[in-house]
């Protein structure tokens, strides 16, 4: 079990996915799970901050993550929503939805169930502190606001979406504040996590550093 935490656009998702591929593990993208549930909330016309109405959806929602040809598929009630969960409406609401106790408890149960069936590289914001506090190895990835805004801008450009860099930086700061100050499972570094500043690192460098540490510490050779 490898845990990778960090704020938005710090590089954790791409690194976790690539590290999982290198090691032959399942990539457990917990952020995608929260996004999928947020999509369900929005489609149902519920107020993202209303714990009662949102909580009513928990028991009638099925979220699955599958690996297909080294890509992660996100299924919501059997529907492939891999692209839909990255929409701006979901991005705006996911912090509010994921701050609700009923949602976090349900997601944590599902994340632990998935990890019990396979070796995983799990990434999110509370993996090493709440979900898997006994993970074999923990990483906490950080990066400067400017670097993170540029990454998010490039990601959106690849999807044909033009955005203002300063506006993106403002949204990232707001997301950091929401994630770090929420009452339920706030974003914070585990005491035993290895911190990596990715501000000036390429994705290949991030992956090489993390996989190198994993192999050194845990003796993981990776898939043949």
DRENRO-527482 format. One record per residue (C-alpha): residue number from 1; residue in one letter; x, y, z. Coordinates in Angstrom, 3 decimals, decimal comma. Layout:
% DRENRO-527482
<rec seq="NUM" type="A" x="X" y="Y" z="Z"/>
...
//
This chain:
% DRENRO-527482
<rec seq="1" type="X" x="0,000" y="0,000" z="0,000"/>
<rec seq="2" type="X" x="1,454" y="3,302" z="-1,178"/>
<rec seq="3" type="X" x="-0,261" y="6,547" z="-0,088"/>
<rec seq="4" type="X" x="0,214" y="9,803" z="-2,002"/>
<rec seq="5" type="X" x="-1,416" y="12,970" z="-0,681"/>
<rec seq="6" type="X" x="-1,246" y="16,609" z="-1,658"/>
<rec seq="7" type="X" x="-3,219" y="19,679" z="-2,734"/>
<rec seq="8" type="X" x="-4,826" y="20,223" z="-6,128"/>
<rec seq="9" type="X" x="-2,474" y="20,217" z="-9,149"/>
<rec seq="10" type="X" x="0,548" y="19,191" z="-7,087"/>
<rec seq="11" type="X" x="1,202" y="16,298" z="-9,460"/>
<rec seq="12" type="X" x="-0,083" y="13,515" z="-7,229"/>
<rec seq="13" type="X" x="-2,686" y="12,077" z="-9,615"/>
<rec seq="14" type="X" x="-0,436" y="11,709" z="-12,639"/>
<rec seq="15" type="X" x="2,421" y="10,444" z="-10,494"/>
<rec seq="16" type="X" x="0,206" y="7,942" z="-8,674"/>
<rec seq="17" type="X" x="-1,159" y="6,597" z="-11,948"/>
<rec seq="18" type="X" x="2,293" y="6,196" z="-13,471"/>
<rec seq="19" type="X" x="3,793" y="4,676" z="-10,320"/>
<rec seq="20" type="X" x="0,926" y="2,180" z="-10,172"/>
<rec seq="21" type="X" x="1,641" y="1,213" z="-13,784"/>
<rec seq="22" type="X" x="5,339" y="0,749" z="-13,024"/>
<rec seq="23" type="X" x="4,618" y="-1,466" z="-10,034"/>
<rec seq="24" type="X" x="1,646" y="-3,333" z="-11,480"/>
<rec seq="25" type="X" x="-0,634" y="-1,973" z="-8,733"/>
<rec seq="26" type="X" x="-4,165" y="-0,622" z="-8,903"/>
<rec seq="27" type="X" x="-4,338" y="3,184" z="-9,024"/>
<rec seq="28" type="X" x="-6,913" y="4,167" z="-6,407"/>
<rec seq="29" type="X" x="-7,892" y="7,724" z="-7,352"/>
<rec seq="30" type="X" x="-9,992" y="8,744" z="-4,361"/>
<rec seq="31" type="X" x="-10,512" y="12,209" z="-5,804"/>
<rec seq="32" type="X" x="-12,251" y="10,643" z="-8,806"/>
<rec seq="33" type="X" x="-14,548" y="8,792" z="-6,426"/>
<rec seq="34" type="X" x="-15,580" y="12,020" z="-4,698"/>
<rec seq="35" type="X" x="-16,032" y="13,663" z="-8,084"/>
<rec seq="36" type="X" x="-18,257" y="10,812" z="-9,257"/>
<rec seq="37" type="X" x="-20,458" y="11,153" z="-6,201"/>
<rec seq="38" type="X" x="-20,560" y="14,928" z="-6,656"/>
<rec seq="39" type="X" x="-21,740" y="14,360" z="-10,229"/>
<rec seq="40" type="X" x="-24,537" y="12,178" z="-8,842"/>
<rec seq="41" type="X" x="-25,526" y="14,949" z="-6,412"/>
<rec seq="42" type="X" x="-25,630" y="17,578" z="-9,172"/>
<rec seq="43" type="X" x="-27,583" y="15,357" z="-11,544"/>
<rec seq="44" type="X" x="-30,112" y="14,719" z="-8,790"/>
<rec seq="45" type="X" x="-30,546" y="18,465" z="-8,325"/>
<rec seq="46" type="X" x="-29,456" y="18,355" z="-4,682"/>
<rec seq="47" type="X" x="-27,795" y="21,166" z="-2,736"/>
<rec seq="48" type="X" x="-24,124" y="20,048" z="-2,398"/>
<rec seq="49" type="X" x="-24,009" y="21,372" z="1,174"/>
<rec seq="50" type="X" x="-27,234" y="19,734" z="2,400"/>
<rec seq="51" type="X" x="-26,040" y="16,716" z="4,368"/>
<rec seq="52" type="X" x="-29,532" y="15,218" z="4,682"/>
<rec seq="53" type="X" x="-30,422" y="15,215" z="0,991"/>
<rec seq="54" type="X" x="-26,890" y="14,321" z="-0,107"/>
<rec seq="55" type="X" x="-26,709" y="11,566" z="2,508"/>
<rec seq="56" type="X" x="-29,859" y="10,007" z="1,093"/>
<rec seq="57" type="X" x="-27,966" y="9,302" z="-2,124"/>
<rec seq="58" type="X" x="-25,094" y="7,452" z="-0,462"/>
<rec seq="59" type="X" x="-26,888" y="4,131" z="-0,143"/>
<rec seq="60" type="X" x="-28,182" y="4,164" z="-3,715"/>
<rec seq="61" type="X" x="-24,919" y="5,033" z="-5,448"/>
<rec seq="62" type="X" x="-22,316" y="2,634" z="-6,820"/>
<rec seq="63" type="X" x="-18,868" y="3,946" z="-7,733"/>
<rec seq="64" type="X" x="-16,223" y="1,697" z="-9,279"/>
<rec seq="65" type="X" x="-12,695" y="2,243" z="-10,513"/>
<rec seq="66" type="X" x="-11,320" y="-0,083" z="-13,173"/>
<rec seq="67" type="X" x="-7,973" y="-0,296" z="-14,940"/>
<rec seq="68" type="X" x="-8,249" y="-0,805" z="-18,694"/>
<rec seq="69" type="X" x="-5,140" y="-0,692" z="-20,883"/>
<rec seq="70" type="X" x="-3,303" y="1,321" z="-18,217"/>
<rec seq="71" type="X" x="-6,125" y="3,883" z="-18,094"/>
<rec seq="72" type="X" x="-8,437" y="4,463" z="-15,134"/>
<rec seq="73" type="X" x="-12,149" y="4,200" z="-15,818"/>
<rec seq="74" type="X" x="-14,615" y="5,765" z="-13,397"/>
<rec seq="75" type="X" x="-18,052" y="4,149" z="-13,321"/>
<rec seq="76" type="X" x="-21,072" y="5,741" z="-11,653"/>
<rec seq="77" type="X" x="-23,978" y="3,324" z="-11,284"/>
<rec seq="78" type="X" x="-22,509" y="1,386" z="-14,203"/>
<rec seq="79" type="X" x="-22,024" y="4,451" z="-16,465"/>
<rec seq="80" type="X" x="-18,573" y="5,504" z="-17,648"/>
<rec seq="81" type="X" x="-18,186" y="9,051" z="-16,294"/>
<rec seq="82" type="X" x="-14,388" y="9,276" z="-16,587"/>
<rec seq="83" type="X" x="-14,590" y="12,527" z="-18,552"/>
<rec seq="84" type="X" x="-17,767" y="13,897" z="-16,983"/>
<rec seq="85" type="X" x="-16,271" y="13,997" z="-13,483"/>
<rec seq="86" type="X" x="-13,659" y="16,533" z="-14,668"/>
<rec seq="87" type="X" x="-16,276" y="19,133" z="-15,624"/>
<rec seq="88" type="X" x="-16,156" y="22,620" z="-14,127"/>
<rec seq="89" type="X" x="-19,494" y="22,153" z="-12,358"/>
<rec seq="90" type="X" x="-18,128" y="19,133" z="-10,522"/>
<rec seq="91" type="X" x="-14,871" y="20,943" z="-9,742"/>
<rec seq="92" type="X" x="-16,778" y="23,825" z="-8,149"/>
<rec seq="93" type="X" x="-18,906" y="21,560" z="-5,943"/>
<rec seq="94" type="X" x="-16,611" y="18,676" z="-5,010"/>
<rec seq="95" type="X" x="-15,001" y="20,349" z="-1,978"/>
<rec seq="96" type="X" x="-18,410" y="21,049" z="-0,469"/>
<rec seq="97" type="X" x="-19,726" y="17,532" z="-1,082"/>
<rec seq="98" type="X" x="-16,551" y="15,818" z="0,104"/>
<rec seq="99" type="X" x="-16,564" y="17,792" z="3,355"/>
<rec seq="100" type="X" x="-19,763" y="16,059" z="4,502"/>
<rec seq="101" type="X" x="-19,211" y="13,335" z="7,085"/>
<rec seq="102" type="X" x="-21,768" y="10,960" z="5,567"/>
<rec seq="103" type="X" x="-19,972" y="11,146" z="2,222"/>
<rec seq="104" type="X" x="-16,468" y="10,715" z="3,612"/>
<rec seq="105" type="X" x="-17,457" y="7,743" z="5,761"/>
<rec seq="106" type="X" x="-19,008" y="5,991" z="2,766"/>
<rec seq="107" type="X" x="-16,042" y="6,717" z="0,496"/>
<rec seq="108" type="X" x="-13,505" y="5,599" z="3,090"/>
<rec seq="109" type="X" x="-15,329" y="2,272" z="3,498"/>
<rec seq="110" type="X" x="-15,248" y="1,745" z="-0,265"/>
<rec seq="111" type="X" x="-11,593" y="2,755" z="-0,535"/>
<rec seq="112" type="X" x="-10,581" y="0,311" z="2,172"/>
<rec seq="113" type="X" x="-12,624" y="-2,424" z="0,526"/>
<rec seq="114" type="X" x="-10,854" y="-1,841" z="-2,794"/>
<rec seq="115" type="X" x="-7,434" y="-1,853" z="-1,145"/>
<rec seq="116" type="X" x="-8,242" y="-5,159" z="0,539"/>
<rec seq="117" type="X" x="-8,528" y="-6,821" z="-2,855"/>
<rec seq="118" type="X" x="-5,343" y="-5,603" z="-4,529"/>
<rec seq="119" type="X" x="-2,005" y="-3,866" z="-4,057"/>
<rec seq="120" type="X" x="-2,741" y="-0,191" z="-4,582"/>
<rec seq="121" type="X" x="-1,223" y="3,230" z="-5,003"/>
<rec seq="122" type="X" x="-3,863" y="5,430" z="-3,393"/>
<rec seq="123" type="X" x="-3,916" y="9,191" z="-3,791"/>
<rec seq="124" type="X" x="-6,018" y="11,968" z="-2,357"/>
<rec seq="125" type="X" x="-5,951" y="14,438" z="0,519"/>
<rec seq="126" type="X" x="-6,371" y="12,261" z="3,608"/>
<rec seq="127" type="X" x="-4,956" y="8,913" z="2,489"/>
<rec seq="128" type="X" x="-1,963" y="8,767" z="4,799"/>
<rec seq="129" type="X" x="-3,720" y="10,407" z="7,750"/>
<rec seq="130" type="X" x="-7,235" y="8,916" z="7,750"/>
<rec seq="131" type="X" x="-7,918" y="6,279" z="5,110"/>
<rec seq="132" type="X" x="-4,704" y="4,252" z="5,341"/>
<rec seq="133" type="X" x="-2,729" y="5,523" z="8,357"/>
<rec seq="134" type="X" x="-0,743" y="2,247" z="8,347"/>
<rec seq="135" type="X" x="0,273" y="2,460" z="4,668"/>
<rec seq="136" type="X" x="3,638" y="0,873" z="3,877"/>
<rec seq="137" type="X" x="4,951" y="4,140" z="2,475"/>
<rec seq="138" type="X" x="3,529" y="7,666" z="2,386"/>
<rec seq="139" type="X" x="4,299" y="10,655" z="0,190"/>
<rec seq="140" type="X" x="3,059" y="14,251" z="0,409"/>
<rec seq="141" type="X" x="3,448" y="16,228" z="-2,800"/>
<rec seq="142" type="X" x="3,499" y="20,020" z="-2,866"/>
<rec seq="143" type="X" x="4,150" y="22,719" z="-5,466"/>
<rec seq="144" type="X" x="3,984" y="26,498" z="-5,709"/>
<rec seq="145" type="X" x="0,706" y="28,159" z="-6,689"/>
<rec seq="146" type="X" x="2,112" y="29,460" z="-9,991"/>
<rec seq="147" type="X" x="3,376" y="26,034" z="-11,048"/>
<rec seq="148" type="X" x="0,075" y="24,421" z="-10,128"/>
<rec seq="149" type="X" x="-1,952" y="27,035" z="-12,000"/>
<rec seq="150" type="X" x="0,162" y="26,521" z="-15,130"/>
<rec seq="151" type="X" x="-0,376" y="22,769" z="-14,926"/>
<rec seq="152" type="X" x="-4,110" y="23,155" z="-14,563"/>
<rec seq="153" type="X" x="-4,181" y="25,618" z="-17,453"/>
<rec seq="154" type="X" x="-2,292" y="23,160" z="-19,677"/>
<rec seq="155" type="X" x="-4,634" y="20,349" z="-18,664"/>
<rec seq="156" type="X" x="-7,662" y="22,443" z="-19,607"/>
<rec seq="157" type="X" x="-6,057" y="23,578" z="-22,864"/>
<rec seq="158" type="X" x="-5,628" y="19,936" z="-23,840"/>
<rec seq="159" type="X" x="-9,396" y="19,646" z="-23,481"/>
<rec seq="160" type="X" x="-9,959" y="22,742" z="-25,604"/>
<rec seq="161" type="X" x="-10,791" y="25,010" z="-22,650"/>
<rec seq="162" type="X" x="-9,106" y="28,426" z="-22,458"/>
<rec seq="163" type="X" x="-8,735" y="29,886" z="-18,974"/>
<rec seq="164" type="X" x="-7,054" y="32,871" z="-17,318"/>
<rec seq="165" type="X" x="-3,957" y="31,931" z="-15,317"/>
<rec seq="166" type="X" x="-4,653" y="34,368" z="-12,470"/>
<rec seq="167" type="X" x="-8,231" y="33,114" z="-12,165"/>
<rec seq="168" type="X" x="-6,975" y="29,537" z="-11,941"/>
<rec seq="169" type="X" x="-4,481" y="30,509" z="-9,244"/>
<rec seq="170" type="X" x="-7,323" y="32,084" z="-7,268"/>
<rec seq="171" type="X" x="-9,430" y="28,941" z="-7,551"/>
<rec seq="172" type="X" x="-6,518" y="26,796" z="-6,393"/>
<rec seq="173" type="X" x="-5,961" y="29,019" z="-3,349"/>
<rec seq="174" type="X" x="-9,651" y="28,766" z="-2,510"/>
<rec seq="175" type="X" x="-9,573" y="24,979" z="-2,892"/>
<rec seq="176" type="X" x="-6,517" y="24,771" z="-0,631"/>
<rec seq="177" type="X" x="-8,294" y="26,796" z="2,035"/>
<rec seq="178" type="X" x="-11,460" y="24,686" z="1,834"/>
<rec seq="179" type="X" x="-9,540" y="21,406" z="1,950"/>
<rec seq="180" type="X" x="-7,252" y="22,488" z="4,790"/>
<rec seq="181" type="X" x="-9,908" y="24,006" z="7,058"/>
<rec seq="182" type="X" x="-12,792" y="21,557" z="6,695"/>
<rec seq="183" type="X" x="-13,869" y="19,762" z="9,858"/>
<rec seq="184" type="X" x="-13,855" y="16,264" z="8,352"/>
<rec seq="185" type="X" x="-10,463" y="14,839" z="7,338"/>
<rec seq="186" type="X" x="-8,684" y="18,080" z="6,417"/>
<rec seq="187" type="X" x="-5,743" y="18,109" z="4,045"/>
<rec seq="188" type="X" x="-2,562" y="17,714" z="6,043"/>
<rec seq="189" type="X" x="0,757" y="15,923" z="5,827"/>
<rec seq="190" type="X" x="1,134" y="12,690" z="7,784"/>
<rec seq="191" type="X" x="3,984" y="12,834" z="10,282"/>
<rec seq="192" type="X" x="5,763" y="9,927" z="8,560"/>
<rec seq="193" type="X" x="5,183" y="11,073" z="4,970"/>
<rec seq="194" type="X" x="8,022" y="11,909" z="2,589"/>
<rec seq="195" type="X" x="7,492" y="15,425" z="1,233"/>
<rec seq="196" type="X" x="8,284" y="16,087" z="-2,424"/>
<rec seq="197" type="X" x="8,226" y="19,592" z="-3,935"/>
<rec seq="198" type="X" x="7,309" y="19,092" z="-7,596"/>
<rec seq="199" type="X" x="7,379" y="22,791" z="-8,582"/>
<rec seq="200" type="X" x="10,336" y="22,387" z="-10,939"/>
<rec seq="201" type="X" x="10,076" y="18,660" z="-11,635"/>
<rec seq="202" type="X" x="8,844" y="16,932" z="-14,771"/>
<rec seq="203" type="X" x="6,354" y="14,094" z="-14,496"/>
<rec seq="204" type="X" x="9,066" y="11,604" z="-15,444"/>
<rec seq="205" type="X" x="11,278" y="12,923" z="-12,650"/>
<rec seq="206" type="X" x="8,453" y="12,671" z="-10,123"/>
<rec seq="207" type="X" x="7,678" y="9,090" z="-11,132"/>
<rec seq="208" type="X" x="11,328" y="8,070" z="-11,098"/>
<rec seq="209" type="X" x="11,846" y="9,554" z="-7,630"/>
<rec seq="210" type="X" x="8,781" y="7,891" z="-6,095"/>
<rec seq="211" type="X" x="9,314" y="4,485" z="-7,700"/>
<rec seq="212" type="X" x="12,978" y="4,587" z="-6,730"/>
<rec seq="213" type="X" x="12,088" y="5,200" z="-3,085"/>
<rec seq="214" type="X" x="9,418" y="2,479" z="-3,148"/>
<rec seq="215" type="X" x="11,825" y="-0,074" z="-4,573"/>
<rec seq="216" type="X" x="14,552" y="0,908" z="-2,137"/>
<rec seq="217" type="X" x="12,322" y="0,863" z="0,939"/>
<rec seq="218" type="X" x="9,917" y="-1,963" z="0,074"/>
<rec seq="219" type="X" x="11,829" y="-4,020" z="-2,451"/>
<rec seq="220" type="X" x="9,063" y="-3,732" z="-5,085"/>
<rec seq="221" type="X" x="10,417" y="-4,751" z="-8,468"/>
<rec seq="222" type="X" x="7,368" y="-3,774" z="-10,491"/>
<rec seq="223" type="X" x="5,503" y="-5,662" z="-13,165"/>
<rec seq="224" type="X" x="7,478" y="-7,848" z="-15,582"/>
//
